[in-house]
Amino acid sequence: MAKDLTVIKLGGSLLTDKSKPYEARKPVIRSVTRELKTCIDDGLIKSLVVVQGVGSYGHPPILEHGLHKGFKGPEQLLPLSKTQRKVNEFREMVAAEFHLAGLPVNLLHPSSMITAEKMRILKYFLDPLKGYLSLGMVPLLGGDMLYDTTMGFSVGSGDQLAVMLARELDAKRLIFAMDVPGIYTGNPKTDPRASIIEQVNLNEIDKVLAQMGSSGTADASGAMKGKLMSIAQARDLVEAGLEVTLLSMMKPGNLHGLLEGKAITCTRVVVR
């Protein structure tokens, strides 16, 4: 596919304050979009696909109306529609910041391209995404509610989506940008004893999961353990050379430093 493609997942915990419904971190969003533009201008990113989490714009209404449990009756359809509209408001906000940074994002909806089965991506049609990517645009996708052949509808995980895109587009690197520097042995926000796991070996995934504590935050897509389980599906890609890194972009410079080869605090995913 595109030469030296980078797929980056901008976490909902990075772009929003998950402790407050519908609370965007606008200064962080602005900083993130500008750092991505700088990385492109400096030749550190040749081609880019962005997957954004929806954080406090998606998880609260999904959990409130039980949408994560699938279709139970027609009374869910209006709440589902309202949730999609609220999420789209946030996605438009993020897209506007990309535009201000000078990046030509193309806002795409996974629910129009992907179907699921029991909350797992089943089928997808990526020709439009590939086409716009080949023109030099930056496809921007986000967490979405997907038609589910078993459940009626289900939460479409942005982490699963990022891994699938890295696979189908033959990406060089897959980056998860978060509000914390990587994967920890516990929740670093509440546990002072939690320490960062600098390297995750996918051959020892069960051991790593056992090290990790509960995130302590309600999350419709599975929080950090769910993220790691999604990454584990890319084991063959990592073995073949895909670079997978989890880092913080709460402050500018980390992504640029990573791509320059500088030593930054992060978690790198390996197979050995």
C-alpha positions as CSV (number, residue, x, y, z in Angstrom):
1,M,0.0,0.0,0.0
2,A,1.3,3.5,0.9
3,K,5.1,3.8,1.4
4,D,6.1,3.9,5.1
5,L,2.6,4.0,6.3
6,T,1.9,5.0,9.9
7,V,-1.4,4.1,11.6
8,I,-1.9,6.1,14.8
9,K,-4.7,5.5,17.3
10,L,-5.4,8.7,19.3
11,G,-7.0,7.3,22.5
12,G,-10.3,8.7,23.9
13,S,-8.4,9.1,27.2
14,L,-6.0,11.5,25.4
15,L,-8.6,13.5,23.5
16,T,-11.2,13.7,26.2
17,D,-11.5,13.8,30.0
18,K,-13.2,10.4,30.6
19,S,-14.2,11.5,34.1
20,K,-16.6,14.1,32.7
21,P,-19.2,13.4,30.0
22,Y,-18.7,15.3,26.8
23,E,-15.5,17.0,27.9
24,A,-13.0,17.5,25.1
25,R,-9.3,18.3,25.9
26,K,-9.1,21.0,23.2
27,P,-5.6,22.2,24.0
28,V,-4.4,18.6,23.8
29,I,-6.2,18.0,20.5
30,R,-4.6,21.1,19.1
31,S,-1.1,20.0,20.3
32,V,-1.5,16.5,18.9
33,T,-2.7,17.6,15.4
34,R,0.2,20.1,15.2
35,E,2.8,17.6,16.2
36,L,1.5,15.2,13.6
37,K,1.8,18.0,11.0
38,T,5.4,18.7,12.1
39,C,6.3,15.0,11.9
40,I,5.0,14.9,8.3
41,D,6.8,18.2,7.4
42,D,10.0,16.8,8.8
43,G,9.8,13.7,6.8
44,L,9.3,11.4,9.8
45,I,5.8,10.3,8.6
46,K,5.4,9.6,4.9
47,S,1.8,8.5,4.9
48,L,-0.8,8.6,7.7
49,V,-4.1,7.0,8.8
50,V,-5.6,8.3,12.0
51,V,-8.0,6.4,14.2
52,Q,-9.5,8.4,17.0
53,G,-11.2,7.3,20.2
54,V,-14.4,9.0,21.2
55,G,-13.9,8.8,25.0
56,S,-16.4,10.7,27.0
57,Y,-18.5,11.5,23.9
58,G,-19.2,7.8,23.3
59,H,-18.8,5.7,26.4
60,P,-21.3,7.4,28.7
61,P,-24.4,7.2,26.5
62,I,-23.4,3.7,25.3
63,L,-23.3,2.5,28.9
64,E,-26.3,4.5,30.0
65,H,-28.6,2.9,27.3
66,G,-26.9,-0.5,27.3
67,L,-26.0,-0.2,23.7
68,H,-22.8,-2.3,24.3
69,K,-25.1,-5.3,24.9
70,G,-26.5,-5.2,21.4
71,F,-30.0,-4.7,20.0
72,K,-32.7,-5.5,22.6
73,G,-35.6,-3.6,21.1
74,P,-36.8,-0.6,19.1
75,E,-36.6,1.7,22.1
76,Q,-32.8,1.7,21.7
77,L,-32.8,3.1,18.2
78,L,-33.4,6.7,19.1
79,P,-30.7,6.7,21.8
80,L,-28.4,4.9,19.3
81,S,-29.0,7.7,16.8
82,K,-28.5,10.4,19.3
83,T,-25.2,8.8,20.5
84,Q,-24.0,8.7,16.9
85,R,-24.9,12.4,16.4
86,K,-23.0,13.3,19.6
87,V,-20.0,11.3,18.6
88,N,-20.1,13.0,15.2
89,E,-20.0,16.4,16.8
90,F,-16.8,15.4,18.5
91,R,-15.3,14.0,15.4
92,E,-16.1,17.2,13.5
93,M,-14.3,19.1,16.3
94,V,-11.2,16.9,15.9
95,A,-11.3,17.2,12.1
96,A,-11.5,21.0,12.4
97,E,-8.3,21.0,14.4
98,F,-6.6,18.9,11.8
99,H,-7.7,21.4,9.2
100,L,-6.3,24.3,11.3
101,A,-3.0,22.4,11.4
102,G,-3.0,22.1,7.7
103,L,-3.7,18.4,7.3
104,P,-6.2,17.2,4.7
105,V,-8.1,14.7,6.7
106,N,-11.0,12.7,5.1
107,L,-13.6,11.9,7.8
108,L,-14.7,8.3,7.3
109,H,-17.3,6.3,9.2
110,P,-16.5,2.7,10.1
111,S,-20.2,1.9,10.3
112,S,-20.4,2.5,6.6
113,M,-17.4,0.3,5.8
114,I,-17.4,-2.5,8.4
115,T,-19.6,-5.2,9.9
116,A,-19.0,-7.1,13.0
117,E,-19.9,-10.5,14.6
118,K,-20.0,-10.6,18.4
119,M,-18.0,-7.4,18.7
120,R,-15.2,-8.6,16.4
121,I,-14.6,-7.1,13.0
122,L,-16.0,-9.5,10.4
123,K,-16.1,-7.8,6.9
124,Y,-14.9,-4.5,5.6
125,F,-14.6,-2.5,2.3
126,L,-11.6,-0.3,2.3
127,D,-11.4,0.7,-1.4
128,P,-12.5,4.3,-0.7
129,L,-10.0,4.7,2.2
130,K,-7.2,3.3,0.1
131,G,-8.1,5.5,-2.8
132,Y,-8.1,8.7,-0.8
133,L,-4.9,7.6,1.0
134,S,-3.2,7.1,-2.4
135,L,-4.1,10.7,-3.3
136,G,-2.2,12.0,-0.2
137,M,-5.2,12.6,2.1
138,V,-5.2,11.5,5.7
139,P,-8.1,9.1,6.4
140,L,-9.6,9.9,9.9
141,L,-11.8,7.2,11.4
142,G,-13.2,6.8,14.9
143,G,-14.8,4.4,17.3
144,D,-18.4,3.7,16.0
145,M,-21.4,1.5,16.5
146,L,-21.2,-1.3,13.9
147,Y,-23.9,-3.4,12.5
148,D,-23.4,-6.8,14.1
149,T,-24.6,-10.0,12.4
150,T,-25.2,-11.7,15.8
151,M,-26.0,-8.8,18.2
152,G,-27.8,-6.4,15.9
153,F,-25.2,-3.7,16.6
154,S,-22.1,-3.6,18.8
155,V,-19.4,-1.2,19.8
156,G,-16.7,-1.0,17.2
157,S,-13.4,-0.8,19.0
158,G,-10.9,1.8,17.7
159,D,-8.1,-0.4,18.9
160,Q,-9.4,-3.4,16.8
161,L,-9.8,-1.0,13.9
162,A,-6.3,0.3,14.1
163,V,-4.8,-3.2,14.1
164,M,-7.0,-4.3,11.2
165,L,-5.9,-1.2,9.2
166,A,-2.3,-1.8,10.0
167,R,-2.7,-5.3,8.6
168,E,-4.7,-4.5,5.5
169,L,-2.6,-1.5,4.6
170,D,0.7,-3.1,5.3
171,A,1.7,-0.4,7.7
172,K,5.3,0.2,8.8
173,R,4.3,1.3,12.3
174,L,1.3,1.2,14.6
175,I,1.2,3.8,17.4
176,F,-1.2,4.1,20.3
177,A,-1.2,7.6,21.7
178,M,-2.7,7.9,25.2
179,D,-2.8,10.0,28.3
180,V,-0.2,7.8,30.0
181,P,3.3,6.8,28.7
182,G,2.4,3.1,28.1
183,I,1.2,-0.1,29.8
184,Y,1.7,-0.2,33.6
185,T,1.5,-2.9,36.2
186,G,-1.4,-1.1,37.7
187,N,-3.3,2.2,37.2
188,P,-0.7,4.9,37.4
189,K,-3.4,7.5,38.2
190,T,-4.4,5.8,41.4
191,D,-1.6,3.4,42.3
192,P,1.8,5.0,43.2
193,R,3.4,1.6,43.1
194,A,2.4,1.0,39.4
195,S,5.5,0.9,37.1
196,I,5.7,1.1,33.4
197,I,6.2,-2.1,31.4
198,E,8.8,-0.9,28.9
199,Q,8.6,-4.0,26.7
200,V,5.7,-6.3,26.1
201,N,6.5,-9.7,24.6
202,L,3.5,-11.1,22.9
203,N,4.8,-14.6,23.5
204,E,4.2,-13.9,27.2
205,I,0.8,-12.1,26.9
206,D,-0.8,-14.0,29.7
207,K,2.0,-13.0,32.1
208,V,1.7,-9.4,31.1
209,L,-2.1,-9.4,31.6
210,A,-1.6,-10.9,35.0
211,Q,0.7,-8.1,35.9
212,M,-1.8,-5.4,35.0
213,G,-4.4,-4.2,37.5
214,S,-7.9,-3.0,36.7
215,S,-8.0,0.4,35.0
216,G,-10.7,1.5,37.5
217,T,-12.6,3.4,34.8
218,A,-15.8,2.2,33.1
219,D,-15.0,1.8,29.4
220,A,-17.2,0.4,26.7
221,S,-14.3,-1.0,24.7
222,G,-12.3,-2.9,27.4
223,A,-9.8,-0.3,28.6
224,M,-6.1,-1.1,28.7
225,K,-6.4,-4.9,28.8
226,G,-8.7,-4.8,25.8
227,K,-6.2,-2.6,24.0
228,L,-3.5,-5.2,24.7
229,M,-5.7,-8.1,23.6
230,S,-6.4,-6.2,20.3
231,I,-2.6,-5.7,19.8
232,A,-2.0,-9.4,20.4
233,Q,-4.0,-10.1,17.2
234,A,-1.1,-8.5,15.4
235,R,1.5,-11.0,16.7
236,D,2.4,-12.2,13.2
237,L,2.8,-8.6,12.0
238,V,5.1,-7.7,14.8
239,E,7.1,-10.8,14.1
240,A,7.3,-9.7,10.5
241,G,8.6,-6.2,11.4
242,L,5.6,-4.0,12.3
243,E,6.7,-1.5,14.9
244,V,4.1,-1.2,17.7
245,T,4.5,1.5,20.4
246,L,2.3,2.9,23.1
247,L,3.1,6.4,24.4
248,S,1.7,9.6,25.8
249,M,1.0,12.7,23.7
250,M,-0.3,14.8,26.6
251,K,2.7,17.0,26.0
252,P,4.3,17.8,22.7
253,G,7.5,16.1,21.6
254,N,7.1,12.5,22.5
255,L,5.9,11.3,19.1
256,H,8.5,13.4,17.3
257,G,11.2,12.1,19.6
258,L,10.1,8.5,19.0
259,L,10.3,8.8,15.3
260,E,13.7,10.5,15.5
261,G,15.0,7.5,17.5
262,K,15.3,9.3,20.8
263,A,14.9,7.5,24.1
264,I,11.5,8.3,25.4
265,T,9.3,6.7,28.1
266,C,7.0,4.3,26.3
267,T,6.0,0.7,25.9
268,R,7.2,-1.2,22.9
269,V,5.6,-4.4,21.7
270,V,7.9,-7.3,20.6
271,V,7.8,-11.0,19.7
272,R,10.8,-12.9,21.0
